[in-house]
């Protein structure tokens, strides 16, 4: 029997980091992971980050719909097309706004009989837990039927923050096991049992936000990335993209997390959809993205002219 693990959690909590950790751990132990990634816009961008670890035919990207509702049939079809194998495990990363309780209600229906009932793992950003205003209800929903909760972003928190958050999590899901990212042990994950916790109801539309994308031209330097991220409003909770910088042949991946931090790192390979800027959150509109891109390039040209005159 093959385990199915669904990884959920709010935007920027660390789901992809956990998924990479699990993938590496299973490969080291001789397992054969199959990965499915879901996002509103261009899940292929995230899927390509796993190509160095596993074969391309062992990774699937599901874009443009949410697997907690409109994308559930496509997700189920993806899973049912996975060939039966020895030491297989299926890992699913849900997008950061998924109604995690609905996902678990529907995912296990109609799967092939060699799959175990799906189990959910939640990733919780301790630093920002329940500090998201109108999105607190959605964040709380994402841990209520999880068998395991993995804590992240604990390095710089106050000493009383961790026990406070743990108590809150146990109040919402008293049966969950709670560990930190460093304590994750891949040998224990397939042994987890589905949660029997009864979740609080969530108004489902709260889990659905706007998203969009825009093509990115060649950017003269990484300052343009920071400028683009700075110009897009805070109500856009997640920004990510892939671009070429100057004369560099390698592509660069970047993201702005919900707390405003910007991270830049090398991207493996060439993005199959071309260089893109992607956003998720209220107010995501192509015109807004294109304006930020154009303004960042104009700012760079003005700085270049000023430096040349000096």
Phi and psi in degrees as GROMACS dihedral restraints (atoms count N, CA, C in turn):
[ dihedral_restraints ]
;  ai    aj    ak    al  type     phi  dphi    fc
    3     4     5     6     1  -104.0    20    10
    4     5     6     7     1   132.2    20    10
    6     7     8     9     1   -78.0    20    10
    7     8     9    10     1   145.0    20    10
    9    10    11    12     1  -118.5    20    10
   10    11    12    13     1   120.7    20    10
   12    13    14    15     1  -114.9    20    10
   13    14    15    16     1   120.2    20    10
   15    16    17    18     1  -101.1    20    10
   16    17    18    19     1   122.0    20    10
   18    19    20    21     1  -100.1    20    10
   19    20    21    22     1   121.5    20    10
   21    22    23    24     1  -125.2    20    10
   22    23    24    25     1   170.4    20    10
   24    25    26    27     1   151.7    20    10
   25    26    27    28     1   158.3    20    10
   27    28    29    30     1   -66.5    20    10
   28    29    30    31     1   161.3    20    10
   30    31    32    33     1   -52.3    20    10
   31    32    33    34     1   128.4    20    10
   33    34    35    36     1    81.2    20    10
   34    35    36    37     1     5.6    20    10
   36    37    38    39     1   -71.7    20    10
   37    38    39    40     1   -28.4    20    10
   39    40    41    42     1   121.8    20    10
   40    41    42    43     1    26.4    20    10
   42    43    44    45     1   -63.7    20    10
   43    44    45    46     1   -45.3    20    10
   45    46    47    48     1   -66.7    20    10
   46    47    48    49     1   -36.3    20    10
   48    49    50    51     1   -61.1    20    10
   49    50    51    52     1   -44.4    20    10
   51    52    53    54     1   -64.1    20    10
   52    53    54    55     1   -42.8    20    10
   54    55    56    57     1   -61.6    20    10
   55    56    57    58     1   -41.2    20    10
   57    58    59    60     1   -64.0    20    10
   58    59    60    61     1   -39.9    20    10
   60    61    62    63     1   -63.7    20    10
   61    62    63    64     1   -44.2    20    10
   63    64    65    66     1   -64.9    20    10
   64    65    66    67     1   -43.2    20    10
   66    67    68    69     1   -59.8    20    10
   67    68    69    70     1   -47.5    20    10
   69    70    71    72     1   -60.7    20    10
   70    71    72    73     1   -43.4    20    10
   72    73    74    75     1   -63.3    20    10
   73    74    75    76     1   -42.5    20    10
   75    76    77    78     1   -70.0    20    10
   76    77    78    79     1   -39.1    20    10
   78    79    80    81     1   -62.3    20    10
   79    80    81    82     1   -40.3    20    10
   81    82    83    84     1   -63.2    20    10
   82    83    84    85     1   -27.7    20    10
   84    85    86    87     1   -96.7    20    10
   85    86    87    88     1     8.0    20    10
   87    88    89    90     1    84.5    20    10
   88    89    90    91     1    12.1    20    10
   90    91    92    93     1   -81.4    20    10
   91    92    93    94     1   168.3    20    10
   93    94    95    96     1  -122.4    20    10
   94    95    96    97     1    86.4    20    10
   96    97    98    99     1   -74.8    20    10
   97    98    99   100     1   144.0    20    10
   99   100   101   102     1  -119.4    20    10
  100   101   102   103     1   130.6    20    10
  102   103   104   105     1  -117.5    20    10
  103   104   105   106     1   134.5    20    10
  105   106   107   108     1  -125.0    20    10
  106   107   108   109     1   126.4    20    10
  108   109   110   111     1  -117.2    20    10
  109   110   111   112     1   136.0    20    10
  111   112   113   114     1  -119.3    20    10
  112   113   114   115     1   135.6    20    10
  114   115   116   117     1  -154.8    20    10
  115   116   117   118     1   157.1    20    10
  117   118   119   120     1   -65.8    20    10
  118   119   120   121     1   -39.2    20    10
  120   121   122   123     1  -127.2    20    10
  121   122   123   124     1   118.5    20    10
  123   124   125   126     1    54.3    20    10
  124   125   126   127     1    62.2    20    10
  126   127   128   129     1   -63.5    20    10
  127   128   129   130     1   -17.2    20    10
  129   130   131   132     1   -61.0    20    10
  130   131   132   133     1   -29.5    20    10
  132   133   134   135     1   -60.7    20    10
  133   134   135   136     1   -42.1    20    10
  135   136   137   138     1   -75.7    20    10
  136   137   138   139     1   -36.8    20    10
  138   139   140   141     1   -61.3    20    10
  139   140   141   142     1   -37.1    20    10
  141   142   143   144     1   -65.9    20    10
  142   143   144   145     1   -18.8    20    10
  144   145   146   147     1   -70.0    20    10
  145   146   147   148     1   -14.0    20    10
  147   148   149   150     1   -99.1    20    10
  148   149   150   151     1    -4.8    20    10
  150   151   152   153     1   -63.8    20    10
  151   152   153   154     1   -30.5    20    10
  153   154   155   156     1   -69.9    20    10
  154   155   156   157     1   -21.6    20    10
  156   157   158   159     1   -90.4    20    10
  157   158   159   160     1   -43.8    20    10
  159   160   161   162     1  -135.2    20    10
  160   161   162   163     1   166.5    20    10
  162   163   164   165     1   -66.2    20    10
  163   164   165   166     1   147.3    20    10
  165   166   167   168     1   -55.7    20    10
  166   167   168   169     1   -31.8    20    10
  168   169   170   171     1   -78.1    20    10
  169   170   171   172     1     2.4    20    10
  171   172   173   174     1  -105.3    20    10
  172   173   174   175     1     9.1    20    10
  174   175   176   177     1  -128.4    20    10
  175   176   177   178     1   134.0    20    10
  177   178   179   180     1  -129.3    20    10
  178   179   180   181     1   140.7    20    10
  180   181   182   183     1  -113.0    20    10
  181   182   183   184     1   133.8    20    10
  183   184   185   186     1  -121.2    20    10
  184   185   186   187     1   106.2    20    10
  186   187   188   189     1  -112.3    20    10
  187   188   189   190     1   158.5    20    10
  189   190   191   192     1    84.6    20    10
  190   191   192   193     1    -2.9    20    10
  192   193   194   195     1  -149.2    20    10
  193   194   195   196     1   165.5    20    10
  195   196   197   198     1  -104.8    20    10
  196   197   198   199     1   130.0    20    10
  198   199   200   201     1   -73.3    20    10
  199   200   201   202     1    -4.8    20    10
  201   202   203   204     1   -83.9    20    10
  202   203   204   205     1    -8.2    20    10
  204   205   206   207     1  -151.6    20    10
  205   206   207   208     1   -86.4    20    10
  207   208   209   210     1   -64.5    20    10
  208   209   210   211     1   -26.1    20    10
  210   211   212   213     1   -97.9    20    10
  211   212   213   214     1     6.2    20    10
  213   214   215   216     1   -67.4    20    10
  214   215   216   217     1   -38.0    20    10
  216   217   218   219     1   -66.7    20    10
  217   218   219   220     1   -40.7    20    10
  219   220   221   222     1   -64.2    20    10
  220   221   222   223     1   -41.3    20    10
  222   223   224   225     1   -61.6    20    10
  223   224   225   226     1   -45.4    20    10
  225   226   227   228     1   -62.7    20    10
  226   227   228   229     1   -38.8    20    10
  228   229   230   231     1   -65.2    20    10
  229   230   231   232     1   -39.8    20    10
  231   232   233   234     1   -56.2    20    10
  232   233   234   235     1   -49.0    20    10
  234   235   236   237     1   -64.2    20    10
  235   236   237   238     1   -44.1    20    10
  237   238   239   240     1   -68.5    20    10
  238   239   240   241     1   -18.2    20    10
  240   241   242   243     1   -87.9    20    10
  241   242   243   244     1    -3.8    20    10
  243   244   245   246     1   -69.8    20    10
  244   245   246   247     1   125.3    20    10
  246   247   248   249     1   -66.6    20    10
  247   248   249   250     1   147.4    20    10
  249   250   251   252     1   -67.3    20    10
  250   251   252   253     1   131.3    20    10
  252   253   254   255     1  -149.8    20    10
  253   254   255   256     1   165.3    20    10
  255   256   257   258     1   -85.1    20    10
  256   257   258   259     1   139.2    20    10
  258   259   260   261     1    57.8    20    10
  259   260   261   262     1    39.1    20    10
  261   262   263   264     1   -91.9    20    10
  262   263   264   265     1   151.5    20    10
  264   265   266   267     1  -149.0    20    10
  265   266   267   268     1   136.8    20    10
  267   268   269   270     1  -106.1    20    10
  268   269   270   271     1   126.9    20    10
  270   271   272   273     1  -117.4    20    10
  271   272   273   274     1   125.8    20    10
  273   274   275   276     1  -120.2    20    10
  274   275   276   277     1   126.5    20    10
  276   277   278   279     1  -105.7    20    10
  277   278   279   280     1   116.1    20    10
  279   280   281   282     1   -81.1    20    10
  280   281   282   283     1   153.2    20    10
  282   283   284   285     1   -67.1    20    10
  283   284   285   286     1   159.4    20    10
  285   286   287   288     1   -70.0    20    10
  286   287   288   289     1    -3.5    20    10
  288   289   290   291     1  -115.1    20    10
  289   290   291   292     1    15.6    20    10
  291   292   293   294     1   -66.6    20    10
  292   293   294   295     1   143.1    20    10
  294   295   296   297     1   -78.5    20    10
  295   296   297   298     1    94.8    20    10
  297   298   299   300     1   -65.3    20    10
  298   299   300   301     1   -31.2    20    10
  300   301   302   303     1   -69.1    20    10
  301   302   303   304     1   -41.6    20    10
  303   304   305   306     1   -64.9    20    10
  304   305   306   307     1   -38.9    20    10
  306   307   308   309     1   -56.0    20    10
  307   308   309   310     1   -47.4    20    10
  309   310   311   312     1   -72.4    20    10
  310   311   312   313     1   -25.2    20    10
  312   313   314   315     1   -68.0    20    10
  313   314   315   316     1   -34.1    20    10
  315   316   317   318     1  -103.4    20    10
  316   317   318   319     1   -25.3    20    10
  318   319   320   321     1   -63.2    20    10
  319   320   321   322     1   -39.6    20    10
  321   322   323   324     1   -77.6    20    10
  322   323   324   325     1    -4.5    20    10
  324   325   326   327     1   -85.0    20    10
  325   326   327   328     1   122.4    20    10
  327   328   329   330     1    84.2    20    10
  328   329   330   331     1    18.1    20    10
  330   331   332   333     1   -83.1    20    10
  331   332   333   334     1   155.6    20    10
  333   334   335   336     1   -58.0    20    10
  334   335   336   337     1   151.0    20    10
  336   337   338   339     1   -74.2    20    10
  337   338   339   340     1    -4.4    20    10
  339   340   341   342     1   -90.8    20    10
  340   341   342   343     1     2.3    20    10
  342   343   344   345     1   -96.7    20    10
  343   344   345   346     1   139.0    20    10
  345   346   347   348     1   -73.7    20    10
  346   347   348   349     1   160.3    20    10
  348   349   350   351     1   -57.5    20    10
  349   350   351   352     1   135.6    20    10
  351   352   353   354     1   -59.5    20    10
  352   353   354   355     1   145.4    20    10
  354   355   356   357     1  -120.9    20    10
  355   356   357   358     1   142.5    20    10
  357   358   359   360     1  -109.1    20    10
  358   359   360   361     1   137.4    20    10
  360   361   362   363     1  -117.6    20    10
  361   362   363   364     1   130.8    20    10
  363   364   365   366     1  -103.9    20    10
  364   365   366   367     1   140.8    20    10
  366   367   368   369     1  -107.6    20    10
  367   368   369   370     1   125.3    20    10
  369   370   371   372     1  -118.2    20    10
  370   371   372   373     1   123.5    20    10
  372   373   374   375     1   -81.0    20    10
  373   374   375   376     1    99.9    20    10
  375   376   377   378     1   -62.0    20    10
  376   377   378   379     1   -38.4    20    10
  378   379   380   381     1   -59.6    20    10
  379   380   381   382     1   -38.9    20    10
  381   382   383   384     1  -110.5    20    10
  382   383   384   385     1     5.6    20    10
  384   385   386   387     1   -55.0    20    10
  385   386   387   388     1   126.0    20    10
  387   388   389   390     1    57.1    20    10
  388   389   390   391     1    28.2    20    10
  390   391   392   393     1  -114.7    20    10
  391   392   393   394     1    28.8    20    10
  393   394   395   396     1  -109.7    20    10
  394   395   396   397     1    14.1    20    10
  396   397   398   399     1    61.1    20    10
  397   398   399   400     1  -118.1    20    10
  399   400   401   402     1   -66.8    20    10
  400   401   402   403     1   -12.0    20    10
  402   403   404   405     1   -97.6    20    10
  403   404   405   406     1     4.2    20    10
  405   406   407   408     1   -60.7    20    10
  406   407   408   409     1   -37.7    20    10
  408   409   410   411     1   -64.4    20    10
  409   410   411   412     1   -42.4    20    10
  411   412   413   414     1   -64.0    20    10
  412   413   414   415     1   -43.8    20    10
  414   415   416   417     1   -61.0    20    10
  415   416   417   418     1   -41.6    20    10
  417   418   419   420     1   -65.8    20    10
  418   419   420   421     1   -37.1    20    10
  420   421   422   423     1   -59.6    20    10
  421   422   423   424     1   -32.5    20    10
  423   424   425   426     1   -75.3    20    10
  424   425   426   427     1    -2.6    20    10
  426   427   428   429     1  -117.1    20    10
  427   428   429   430     1    -1.5    20    10
  429   430   431   432     1   -77.1    20    10
  430   431   432   433     1   -24.8    20    10
  432   433   434   435     1  -120.0    20    10
  433   434   435   436     1    27.6    20    10
  435   436   437   438     1   -90.0    20    10
  436   437   438   439     1   142.4    20    10
  438   439   440   441     1   -84.0    20    10
  439   440   441   442     1   -26.8    20    10
  441   442   443   444     1  -136.8    20    10
  442   443   444   445     1   136.5    20    10
  444   445   446   447     1  -118.1    20    10
  445   446   447   448     1   125.4    20    10
  447   448   449   450     1  -107.5    20    10
  448   449   450   451     1   124.2    20    10
  450   451   452   453     1   -91.1    20    10
  451   452   453   454     1   134.8    20    10
  453   454   455   456     1  -131.2    20    10
  454   455   456   457     1   172.3    20    10
  456   457   458   459     1    54.5    20    10
  457   458   459   460     1    50.5    20    10
  459   460   461   462     1  -107.6    20    10
  460   461   462   463     1     1.2    20    10
  462   463   464   465     1   -69.6    20    10
  463   464   465   466     1   -34.3    20    10
  465   466   467   468     1  -116.3    20    10
  466   467   468   469     1    16.0    20    10
  468   469   470   471     1   -83.3    20    10
  469   470   471   472     1   160.0    20    10
  471   472   473   474     1   -67.2    20    10
  472   473   474   475     1   157.0    20    10
  474   475   476   477     1   -62.2    20    10
  475   476   477   478     1   -28.3    20    10
  477   478   479   480     1   -90.2    20    10
  478   479   480   481     1    -4.9    20    10
  480   481   482   483     1   -71.5    20    10
  481   482   483   484     1   -44.3    20    10
  483   484   485   486     1   -61.8    20    10
  484   485   486   487     1   -51.8    20    10
  486   487   488   489     1   -62.4    20    10
  487   488   489   490     1   -32.5    20    10
  489   490   491   492     1   -63.0    20    10
  490   491   492   493     1   -48.4    20    10
  492   493   494   495     1   -65.4    20    10
  493   494   495   496     1   -41.8    20    10
  495   496   497   498     1   -59.3    20    10
  496   497   498   499     1   -43.3    20    10
  498   499   500   501     1   -62.6    20    10
  499   500   501   502     1   -39.3    20    10
  501   502   503   504     1   -64.8    20    10
  502   503   504   505     1   -41.7    20    10
  504   505   506   507     1   -64.0    20    10
  505   506   507   508     1   -42.4    20    10
  507   508   509   510     1   -68.7    20    10
  508   509   510   511     1   -29.3    20    10
  510   511   512   513     1   -65.8    20    10
  511   512   513   514     1   -38.5    20    10
  513   514   515   516     1   -81.5    20    10
  514   515   516   517     1   -29.9    20    10
  516   517   518   519     1  -144.8    20    10
  517   518   519   520     1    81.4    20    10
  519   520   521   522     1   -67.5    20    10
  520   521   522   523     1   -15.9    20    10
  522   523   524   525     1   -95.0    20    10
  523   524   525   526     1    -5.3    20    10
  525   526   527   528     1   -76.1    20    10
  526   527   528   529     1   145.5    20    10
  528   529   530   531     1   -87.0    20    10
  529   530   531   532     1   137.4    20    10
  531   532   533   534     1  -122.0    20    10
  532   533   534   535     1   124.4    20    10
  534   535   536   537     1  -138.9    20    10
  535   536   537   538     1   169.0    20    10
  537   538   539   540     1   -92.6    20    10
  538   539   540   541     1   168.5    20    10
  540   541   542   543     1   -59.1    20    10
  541   542   543   544     1   -38.3    20    10
  543   544   545   546     1   -66.5    20    10
  544   545   546   547     1   -20.3    20    10
  546   547   548   549     1   -93.0    20    10
  547   548   549   550     1    -0.5    20    10
  549   550   551   552     1   -63.4    20    10
  550   551   552   553     1   127.8    20    10
  552   553   554   555     1  -125.0    20    10
  553   554   555   556     1   112.4    20    10
  555   556   557   558     1   -62.8    20    10
  556   557   558   559     1   -24.5    20    10
  558   559   560   561     1   -66.9    20    10
  559   560   561   562     1   -25.4    20    10
  561   562   563   564     1   -89.0    20    10
  562   563   564   565     1   -22.7    20    10
  564   565   566   567     1   -59.0    20    10
  565   566   567   568     1   -48.6    20    10
  567   568   569   570     1   -65.8    20    10
  568   569   570   571     1   -13.7    20    10
  570   571   572   573     1   -88.5    20    10
  571   572   573   574     1    -4.6    20    10
  573   574   575   576     1   -66.8    20    10
  574   575   576   577     1   143.4    20    10
  576   577   578   579     1  -102.3    20    10
  577   578   579   580     1   148.9    20    10
  579   580   581   582     1   -57.4    20    10
  580   581   582   583     1   144.7    20    10
  582   583   584   585     1   -69.2    20    10
  583   584   585   586     1   144.2    20    10
  585   586   587   588     1  -108.4    20    10
  586   587   588   589     1    12.5    20    10
  588   589   590   591     1   -68.4    20    10
  589   590   591   592     1   141.5    20    10
  591   592   593   594     1   -92.7    20    10
  592   593   594   595     1   112.0    20    10
  594   595   596   597     1   -78.8    20    10
  595   596   597   598     1   157.2    20    10
  597   598   599   600     1   -76.2    20    10
  598   599   600   601     1   147.8    20    10
  600   601   602   603     1   -73.8    20    10
  601   602   603   604     1   142.4    20    10
  603   604   605   606     1  -118.4    20    10
  604   605   606   607     1   134.6    20    10
  606   607   608   609     1   -64.1    20    10
  607   608   609   610     1   113.1    20    10
  609   610   611   612     1   -60.2    20    10
  610   611   612   613     1   -31.9    20    10
  612   613   614   615     1   -65.3    20    10
  613   614   615   616     1   -18.8    20    10
  615   616   617   618     1   -66.8    20    10
  616   617   618   619     1   -16.4    20    10
  618   619   620   621     1   -90.5    20    10
  619   620   621   622     1     3.4    20    10
  621   622   623   624     1  -122.0    20    10
  622   623   624   625     1   116.5    20    10
  624   625   626   627     1  -120.2    20    10
  625   626   627   628     1   166.3    20    10
  627   628   629   630     1   -76.9    20    10
  628   629   630   631     1   155.3    20    10
  630   631   632   633     1  -151.9    20    10
  631   632   633   634     1   158.4    20    10
  633   634   635   636     1  -163.2    20    10
  634   635   636   637     1   175.8    20    10
  636   637   638   639     1  -145.5    20    10
  637   638   639   640     1   162.2    20    10
  639   640   641   642     1  -146.2    20    10
  640   641   642   643     1   149.0    20    10
  642   643   644   645     1   -69.1    20    10
  643   644   645   646     1   143.2    20    10
  645   646   647   648     1  -108.0    20    10
  646   647   648   649     1   128.8    20    10
  648   649   650   651     1   -77.1    20    10
  649   650   651   652     1   176.3    20    10
  651   652   653   654     1   -63.4    20    10
  652   653   654   655     1   129.1    20    10
  654   655   656   657     1   -97.8    20    10
  655   656   657   658     1   134.5    20    10
  657   658   659   660     1   -64.0    20    10
  658   659   660   661     1   -32.3    20    10
  660   661   662   663     1  -161.0    20    10
  661   662   663   664     1   174.6    20    10
  663   664   665   666     1   -70.6    20    10
  664   665   666   667     1   -16.6    20    10
  666   667   668   669     1   -58.7    20    10
  667   668   669   670     1   -32.2    20    10
  669   670   671   672     1   -64.1    20    10
  670   671   672   673     1   -35.8    20    10
  672   673   674   675     1   -62.9    20    10
  673   674   675   676     1   -47.9    20    10
  675   676   677   678     1   -62.4    20    10
  676   677   678   679     1   -37.4    20    10
  678   679   680   681     1   -65.4    20    10
  679   680   681   682     1   -44.0    20    10
  681   682   683   684     1   -60.8    20    10
  682   683   684   685     1   -47.8    20    10
  684   685   686   687     1   -63.0    20    10
  685   686   687   688     1   -35.2    20    10
  687   688   689   690     1   -72.4    20    10
  688   689   690   691     1   -33.2    20    10
  690   691   692   693     1   -77.3    20    10
  691   692   693   694     1   -26.3    20    10
  693   694   695   696     1   -77.9    20    10
  694   695   696   697     1   134.9    20    10
  696   697   698   699     1   -65.3    20    10
  697   698   699   700     1   159.2    20    10
  699   700   701   702     1   -67.3    20    10
  700   701   702   703     1   -24.3    20    10
  702   703   704   705     1   -68.7    20    10
  703   704   705   706     1   -15.6    20    10
  705   706   707   708     1   -82.0    20    10
  706   707   708   709     1   104.7    20    10
  708   709   710   711     1   -78.4    20    10
  709   710   711   712     1   -25.5    20    10
  711   712   713   714     1  -137.5    20    10
  712   713   714   715     1   128.8    20    10
  714   715   716   717     1  -124.8    20    10
  715   716   717   718     1   133.6    20    10
  717   718   719   720     1  -149.0    20    10
  718   719   720   721     1   161.9    20    10
  720   721   722   723     1  -173.5    20    10
  721   722   723   724     1   175.6    20    10
  723   724   725   726     1  -143.5    20    10
  724   725   726   727     1   128.9    20    10
  726   727   728   729     1  -146.8    20    10
  727   728   729   730     1   163.0    20    10
  729   730   731   732     1   -98.3    20    10
  730   731   732   733     1   136.7    20    10
  732   733   734   735     1  -109.1    20    10
  733   734   735   736     1   120.6    20    10
  735   736   737   738     1    54.2    20    10
  736   737   738   739     1  -128.3    20    10
  738   739   740   741     1   -95.5    20    10
  739   740   741   742     1     8.4    20    10
  741   742   743   744     1   -68.2    20    10
  742   743   744   745     1   135.7    20    10
  744   745   746   747     1   -78.1    20    10
  745   746   747   748     1   -34.9    20    10
  747   748   749   750     1   -75.5    20    10
  748   749   750   751     1   144.7    20    10
  750   751   752   753     1   -83.5    20    10
  751   752   753   754     1   157.8    20    10
  753   754   755   756     1  -118.8    20    10
  754   755   756   757     1   131.1    20    10
  756   757   758   759     1  -100.0    20    10
  757   758   759   760     1   141.4    20    10
  759   760   761   762     1  -144.2    20    10
  760   761   762   763     1   158.5    20    10
  762   763   764   765     1  -154.0    20    10
  763   764   765   766     1   149.0    20    10
  765   766   767   768     1  -115.2    20    10
  766   767   768   769     1   122.1    20    10
  768   769   770   771     1   -80.6    20    10
  769   770   771   772     1   167.8    20    10
  771   772   773   774     1   -59.0    20    10
  772   773   774   775     1   -24.4    20    10
  774   775   776   777     1   -88.7    20    10
  775   776   777   778     1     7.1    20    10
  777   778   779   780     1    94.4    20    10
  778   779   780   781     1    -3.7    20    10
  780   781   782   783     1   -74.4    20    10
  781   782   783   784     1   141.3    20    10
  783   784   785   786     1  -113.2    20    10
  784   785   786   787     1   129.6    20    10
  786   787   788   789     1  -121.7    20    10
  787   788   789   790     1   137.1    20    10
  789   790   791   792     1  -128.2    20    10
  790   791   792   793     1   134.4    20    10
  792   793   794   795     1  -154.1    20    10
  793   794   795   796     1   163.0    20    10
  795   796   797   798     1   -63.4    20    10
  796   797   798   799     1   148.2    20    10
  798   799   800   801     1  -107.1    20    10
  799   800   801   802     1   136.1    20    10
  801   802   803   804     1   -79.3    20    10
  802   803   804   805     1   116.3    20    10
  804   805   806   807     1    84.7    20    10
  805   806   807   808     1  -156.2    20    10
  807   808   809   810     1  -118.0    20    10
  808   809   810   811     1   127.4    20    10
  810   811   812   813     1   -61.9    20    10
  811   812   813   814     1   127.2    20    10
  813   814   815   816     1   -67.9    20    10
  814   815   816   817     1   -20.3    20    10
  816   817   818   819     1  -100.1    20    10
  817   818   819   820     1     7.2    20    10
  819   820   821   822     1    84.8    20    10
  820   821   822   823     1   171.1    20    10
  822   823   824   825     1   -61.6    20    10
  823   824   825   826     1   130.5    20    10
  825   826   827   828     1  -138.9    20    10
  826   827   828   829     1   151.7    20    10
  828   829   830   831     1  -113.4    20    10
  829   830   831   832     1   126.2    20    10
  831   832   833   834     1  -124.8    20    10
  832   833   834   835     1   140.2    20    10
  834   835   836   837     1  -135.5    20    10
  835   836   837   838     1   151.6    20    10
  837   838   839   840     1  -134.9    20    10
  838   839   840   841     1   130.6    20    10
  840   841   842   843     1   138.9    20    10
  841   842   843   844     1   161.5    20    10
  843   844   845   846     1   -55.1    20    10
  844   845   846   847     1   134.7    20    10
  846   847   848   849     1    95.0    20    10
  847   848   849   850     1    -0.9    20    10
  849   850   851   852     1   -67.4    20    10
  850   851   852   853     1   113.1    20    10
  852   853   854   855     1  -138.7    20    10
  853   854   855   856     1   138.3    20    10
  855   856   857   858     1   -54.7    20    10
  856   857   858   859     1   -38.5    20    10
  858   859   860   861     1   -62.1    20    10
  859   860   861   862     1   -36.9    20    10
  861   862   863   864     1   -67.1    20    10
  862   863   864   865     1   -41.0    20    10
  864   865   866   867     1   -65.8    20    10
  865   866   867   868     1   -45.1    20    10
  867   868   869   870     1   -63.6    20    10
  868   869   870   871     1   -36.8    20    10
  870   871   872   873     1   -64.7    20    10
  871   872   873   874     1   -42.4    20    10
  873   874   875   876     1   -63.3    20    10
  874   875   876   877     1   -41.3    20    10
  876   877   878   879     1   -63.4    20    10
  877   878   879   880     1   -49.0    20    10
  879   880   881   882     1   -61.9    20    10
  880   881   882   883     1   -43.5    20    10
  882   883   884   885     1   -64.2    20    10
  883   884   885   886     1   -39.7    20    10
  885   886   887   888     1   -63.7    20    10
  886   887   888   889     1   -38.3    20    10
  888   889   890   891     1   -69.7    20    10
  889   890   891   892     1   -39.5    20    10
  891   892   893   894     1   -64.7    20    10
  892   893   894   895     1   -40.2    20    10
  894   895   896   897     1   -61.2    20    10
  895   896   897   898     1   -39.8    20    10
  897   898   899   900     1   -64.5    20    10
  898   899   900   901     1   -41.6    20    10
  900   901   902   903     1   -63.7    20    10
  901   902   903   904     1   -39.9    20    10
  903   904   905   906     1   -65.0    20    10
  904   905   906   907     1   -42.5    20    10
  906   907   908   909     1   -63.8    20    10
  907   908   909   910     1   -40.5    20    10
  909   910   911   912     1   -61.7    20    10
  910   911   912   913     1   -42.1    20    10
  912   913   914   915     1   -66.5    20    10
  913   914   915   916     1   -40.1    20    10
  915   916   917   918     1   -64.6    20    10
  916   917   918   919     1   -42.9    20    10
  918   919   920   921     1   -66.7    20    10
  919   920   921   922     1   -36.2    20    10
  921   922   923   924     1   -66.0    20    10
  922   923   924   925     1   -40.6    20    10
  924   925   926   927     1   -64.8    20    10
  925   926   927   928     1   -38.6    20    10
